[in-house]
């Protein structure tokens, strides 16, 4: 299989993990995609090794975690500096997510949370 290409089984595995990785077992995935649980585990390891699956993160309800303010900022960064600025932004206290967008204007999306203004 060429690098970057997912077959239907891999796509099914990724889809089910995206829906609920914590509560979906290899056996559940195997039944859904039509292979054995061992095959699912092997494929997940391979997808992780290839970097297709880059990690598993919790979805946080920030209000329940006493962060009453969630701000989404759309920023513009010079294209040559965008990656460096995005990497610096993620290290700012309260910043939870930074996404580089493929545009010249409004090309960085920054999400931050805070307990108070």
Protein Blocks (a to p, Z undefined) as FASTA:
>chain_A
ZZhiacfklmmmmmmmmmommlpcfklmmmmnopafklmmmmmmmmmmnomagbdcdddd
fklnopabccdddddddfklmmmmmmmmmmpghiabdcdddbfbhpbccddddfbZZ
